[in-house]
Amino acid sequence: VKAAVGRATVAAAPRPDLLDPKGTVVDVKAGRALKRPVTLAEMKAAKVFAGSPLLTCGRLSVVPLTPGQYAFVAGD
């Protein structure tokens, strides 16, 4: 099951991906776990995620969240 399970922060500035000239690499630092996993299906069903790049990108990426999206995932 695909799900968000924890928080992370960007640890270094983005840099070119040496394996994919069109890509970018971002180092992240693991943070603490979420109160509970939030499944991809839950996020797709939530109106607050309508149009979010988190759901439209085909692979794991660093994407911005709105305050409402963050609250949804963080369980606040």
Stockholm file with secondary structure:
# STOCKHOLM 1.0

chainA/1-76         VKAAVGRATVAAAPRPDLLDPKGTVVDVKAGRALKRPVTLAEMKAAKVFAGSPLLTCGRLSVVPLTPGQYAFVAGD
#=GR chainA/1-76 SS CCEEEEEEEECSCCEECSSCTTCEECCEEEEEEEEEEEEHHHHHHCGGGTTCHHHHCSSCCCCCCCHHHHHHHHTC
#=GC SS_cons        CCEEEEEEEECSCCEECSSCTTCEECCEEEEEEEEEEEEHHHHHHCGGGTTCHHHHCSSCCCCCCCHHHHHHHHTC
//
